[in-house]
Amino acid sequence: MQNENIAVPNNLTWITGASSGIGLSLTLALANQGHKIIASARDESLLIDLSKSNPNIVPLPCDIADKVSVLSAASYIRENFLKLDRIILNAGTCEYLDFPEPQWDAIRRVMEVNYFGTINCLESALPLLRASDSQPHVVVVASQVTFAPFPRAEAYGASKAALQYFFSSLQVDMAEENIDVTIVNPGFVDTPLTRLNDFKMPFLLDAEIAAMRIVEGLKKRPREITFPRRLKWLLKLSKVMPVTWGKLISKNASDKNSLPTKKGVNK
């Protein structure tokens, strides 16, 4: 039974990774449209500053890789809002592998955040979504990196591929509960993390533009939102001409200026 002392807002969305990049732009865009946003990230000070910019933003610090932290965040939402209408699973990280002697532990670190951290949030959010009085919506930010192999992107690409499969299957299972699931596949977006990349990023988009494309796309609740399309078709060539793609990537990799040498992400 609903607690009559709690004013439950409509269009209540929980966004992870909300302090920078796509998550920040999504938070601001949706809040400006009147949505109530629960904004999560690890840095509480950034979230508090963000909440001061719009009364529709509620700061909720959370480390998605820490299940206790996620459970605490979900408890806060349950106690203060009773339910969720949408969750946007955006938080993520990236580490590149330097062969011939990569840091193999980087694979586990990336998977703990990008895959298992995302699943932590989904597990805690589903009971809250089921309590929604509207049609709930699960949104996950994957990546176009899964469309083609890239040098040194084994850890990041594998984590995003895992998300692709998991949430594609989830679309089938959630249909029975009338819960929509959307997979977002951005290309290269200008964020604090991608600025660490020291290789060319074709069709690079501003985070604000990327966020608006996502916001507009989510209105129709599609199974997939992929942009920019030009990058998608370019990457799809790797499936049609894998040998040519491999040679092209190898040629680019031979130029140290085209290689990623630092932490970064391509979303």
C-alpha positions as CSV (number, residue, x, y, z in Angstrom):
1,M,0.0,0.0,0.0
2,Q,1.3,3.5,-0.9
3,N,2.5,5.7,1.9
4,E,0.1,8.7,1.8
5,N,2.8,10.9,3.3
6,I,5.0,10.4,0.2
7,A,4.4,12.5,-2.9
8,V,5.3,10.2,-5.7
9,P,6.3,12.1,-8.9
10,N,5.5,11.0,-12.4
11,N,8.3,10.2,-14.9
12,L,10.8,9.2,-12.2
13,T,14.1,8.1,-13.8
14,W,17.3,6.7,-12.2
15,I,20.4,7.5,-14.2
16,T,23.8,6.0,-13.3
17,G,27.0,7.7,-14.4
18,A,25.2,11.0,-14.1
19,S,28.1,13.2,-13.1
20,S,29.8,13.5,-16.6
21,G,29.6,12.8,-20.3
22,I,26.4,11.3,-21.7
23,G,24.9,10.7,-18.3
24,L,25.3,14.3,-17.3
25,S,23.8,15.5,-20.5
26,L,20.9,13.1,-20.2
27,T,20.2,14.1,-16.6
28,L,20.1,17.8,-17.6
29,A,18.0,17.2,-20.7
30,L,15.4,15.1,-19.0
31,A,15.2,17.3,-15.9
32,N,14.7,20.4,-18.1
33,Q,11.8,18.5,-19.7
34,G,10.1,18.1,-16.3
35,H,11.2,14.6,-15.4
36,K,12.2,13.8,-11.9
37,I,15.8,12.4,-12.0
38,I,17.7,10.4,-9.4
39,A,21.3,11.1,-10.4
40,S,23.9,8.6,-9.3
41,A,27.7,8.5,-9.6
42,R,30.5,7.9,-7.2
43,D,31.4,11.6,-6.6
44,E,28.9,13.1,-4.2
45,S,30.2,16.6,-4.5
46,L,29.6,16.7,-8.3
47,L,26.1,15.3,-7.8
48,I,25.2,18.0,-5.2
49,D,26.4,20.7,-7.5
50,L,24.4,19.2,-10.3
51,S,21.2,19.1,-8.2
52,K,21.6,22.8,-7.5
53,S,21.1,23.5,-11.2
54,N,17.6,22.0,-11.4
55,P,15.1,21.2,-8.6
56,N,14.1,18.0,-10.5
57,I,17.5,16.4,-9.9
58,V,18.0,14.3,-6.7
59,P,21.6,13.4,-5.9
60,L,22.2,9.8,-4.9
61,P,25.9,8.7,-4.6
62,C,26.4,5.1,-5.7
63,D,29.3,2.9,-6.8
64,I,27.6,0.4,-9.1
65,A,30.5,-2.1,-8.7
66,D,29.7,-2.3,-5.0
67,K,26.5,-4.3,-4.5
68,V,26.1,-2.9,-0.9
69,S,26.2,0.6,-2.3
70,V,23.6,-0.3,-5.0
71,L,21.3,-1.9,-2.4
72,S,21.6,1.2,-0.3
73,A,20.7,3.4,-3.2
74,A,17.7,1.3,-4.1
75,S,16.5,1.4,-0.5
76,Y,16.7,5.2,-0.6
77,I,14.5,5.2,-3.7
78,R,12.0,2.8,-2.2
79,E,11.8,4.8,1.1
80,N,11.5,8.2,-0.6
81,F,9.7,7.5,-3.9
82,L,8.2,4.0,-3.6
83,K,8.8,3.2,-7.3
84,L,10.7,3.9,-10.5
85,D,9.3,4.5,-14.0
86,R,12.6,4.2,-15.8
87,I,16.3,3.3,-15.2
88,I,19.0,4.5,-17.6
89,L,22.1,2.2,-17.0
90,N,24.8,4.4,-18.3
91,A,27.8,4.2,-16.0
92,G,30.9,2.5,-17.4
93,T,34.6,2.6,-17.7
94,C,37.4,1.4,-20.1
95,E,40.9,0.1,-19.9
96,Y,43.0,-0.8,-23.0
97,L,45.2,-3.9,-23.2
98,D,48.9,-3.3,-24.1
99,F,50.2,-6.4,-25.9
100,P,52.4,-8.4,-25.8
101,E,52.3,-7.9,-22.0
102,P,48.8,-6.7,-21.1
103,Q,47.5,-6.2,-17.6
104,W,45.1,-9.1,-17.5
105,D,43.5,-7.9,-14.4
106,A,42.1,-5.0,-16.4
107,I,39.6,-7.3,-18.0
108,R,38.1,-8.2,-14.6
109,R,38.1,-4.5,-13.5
110,V,36.2,-3.4,-16.6
111,M,33.7,-6.3,-16.4
112,E,33.1,-5.6,-12.7
113,V,31.9,-2.1,-13.6
114,N,30.4,-2.3,-17.1
115,Y,28.7,-5.7,-16.8
116,F,28.4,-6.8,-13.2
117,G,27.8,-3.3,-12.0
118,T,25.1,-2.8,-14.5
119,I,23.4,-6.0,-13.5
120,N,23.7,-5.0,-9.8
121,C,21.6,-1.9,-10.6
122,L,19.1,-3.8,-12.7
123,E,18.5,-6.4,-10.0
124,S,17.9,-3.7,-7.4
125,A,15.7,-1.6,-9.8
126,L,13.4,-4.2,-11.1
127,P,11.1,-4.4,-8.0
128,L,10.9,-0.6,-8.1
129,L,10.0,-0.6,-11.8
130,R,7.4,-3.3,-11.2
131,A,5.8,-0.9,-8.7
132,S,5.4,1.8,-11.4
133,D,1.8,2.9,-12.2
134,S,2.9,3.5,-15.8
135,Q,4.7,1.2,-18.3
136,P,8.3,0.7,-16.9
137,H,11.3,1.2,-19.1
138,V,14.8,-0.2,-18.8
139,V,17.5,1.6,-20.9
140,V,21.1,0.4,-21.1
141,V,24.0,2.2,-22.8
142,A,26.1,-0.3,-24.7
143,S,28.3,0.7,-27.6
144,Q,29.0,0.4,-31.4
145,V,32.4,-1.1,-30.4
146,T,30.6,-4.5,-30.5
147,F,30.0,-4.1,-34.2
148,A,33.7,-4.6,-35.1
149,P,37.0,-5.7,-33.6
150,F,39.4,-3.0,-32.5
151,P,43.0,-3.3,-31.4
152,R,43.5,-3.3,-27.6
153,A,39.7,-3.0,-27.0
154,E,39.3,-6.6,-25.8
155,A,38.2,-5.8,-22.3
156,Y,35.9,-2.9,-23.1
157,G,34.4,-4.6,-26.2
158,A,33.8,-7.9,-24.4
159,S,32.0,-6.1,-21.5
160,K,29.7,-4.2,-24.0
161,A,29.1,-7.4,-26.0
162,A,28.0,-9.1,-22.8
163,L,25.5,-6.3,-22.2
164,Q,24.2,-6.5,-25.7
165,Y,23.4,-10.2,-25.4
166,F,22.0,-9.9,-21.8
167,F,19.6,-7.1,-22.6
168,S,18.6,-8.6,-25.9
169,S,17.5,-11.6,-24.0
170,L,15.9,-9.4,-21.3
171,Q,13.7,-7.8,-24.0
172,V,12.1,-11.2,-24.5
173,D,11.6,-11.9,-20.8
174,M,10.4,-8.5,-19.8
175,A,7.8,-8.4,-22.6
176,E,5.7,-10.8,-20.5
177,E,5.7,-8.1,-17.8
178,N,5.0,-5.2,-20.2
179,I,8.4,-3.7,-19.3
180,D,10.2,-2.1,-22.3
181,V,13.9,-2.6,-22.8
182,T,16.0,-0.3,-25.0
183,I,19.6,-0.8,-25.9
184,V,21.5,2.4,-26.8
185,N,24.6,2.1,-29.1
186,P,26.4,5.4,-29.3
187,G,29.4,5.9,-31.5
188,F,32.2,8.2,-30.4
189,V,31.0,11.0,-28.0
190,D,33.1,13.9,-26.6
191,T,33.4,13.2,-22.9
192,P,36.1,13.6,-20.3
193,L,37.0,10.0,-20.8
194,T,37.2,10.0,-24.6
195,R,39.4,13.0,-24.4
196,L,42.0,10.7,-23.0
197,N,42.0,8.8,-26.2
198,D,44.9,9.7,-28.5
199,F,43.5,8.2,-31.7
200,K,41.1,9.4,-34.3
201,M,37.4,9.1,-33.4
202,P,35.3,9.3,-36.6
203,F,32.0,11.1,-36.5
204,L,32.7,12.4,-33.0
205,L,29.5,13.9,-31.4
206,D,29.1,16.4,-28.6
207,A,27.6,14.8,-25.4
208,E,24.6,17.2,-25.6
209,I,23.8,16.2,-29.1
210,A,24.2,12.5,-28.2
211,A,21.9,13.0,-25.2
212,M,19.2,14.7,-27.3
213,R,19.3,11.9,-29.8
214,I,18.7,9.4,-27.0
215,V,16.0,11.5,-25.4
216,E,14.1,11.8,-28.7
217,G,14.6,8.1,-29.4
218,L,13.3,7.0,-26.0
219,K,9.9,8.6,-26.7
220,K,9.1,5.7,-29.0
221,R,10.6,3.1,-26.6
222,P,12.4,1.2,-29.4
223,R,14.4,-2.0,-28.9
224,E,17.5,-0.2,-30.1
225,I,18.9,3.3,-30.6
226,T,22.1,3.4,-32.7
227,F,23.9,6.6,-33.8
228,P,25.5,7.9,-35.9
229,R,24.3,5.7,-38.7
230,R,27.3,6.4,-40.8
231,L,29.6,4.8,-38.2
232,K,27.3,1.8,-37.9
233,W,27.5,1.0,-41.6
234,L,31.3,1.6,-41.7
235,L,31.7,-0.9,-38.8
236,K,29.4,-3.4,-40.4
237,L,31.9,-3.7,-43.2
238,S,34.0,-5.7,-40.8
239,K,31.5,-8.5,-41.1
240,V,31.4,-8.4,-44.9
241,M,35.1,-8.0,-45.4
242,P,36.8,-9.2,-42.3
243,V,40.2,-9.6,-43.9
244,T,40.2,-6.1,-45.4
245,W,39.0,-4.8,-42.0
246,G,41.8,-6.6,-40.2
247,K,44.4,-5.2,-42.5
248,L,43.0,-1.7,-42.2
249,I,43.0,-1.9,-38.4
250,S,46.5,-3.3,-38.4
251,K,47.8,-0.6,-40.6
252,N,46.2,2.1,-38.4
253,A,47.6,0.3,-35.3
254,S,51.1,0.5,-36.7
255,D,50.9,4.3,-36.3
256,K,51.4,5.0,-32.7
257,N,49.4,8.2,-33.0
258,S,46.3,6.2,-33.9
259,L,46.6,3.9,-30.9
260,P,44.8,4.4,-27.6
261,T,47.5,4.5,-24.9
262,K,45.5,5.7,-21.9
263,K,42.3,4.9,-20.1
264,G,39.2,6.0,-22.0
265,V,35.9,5.0,-23.5
266,N,34.2,5.4,-26.9
267,K,30.8,6.3,-25.7
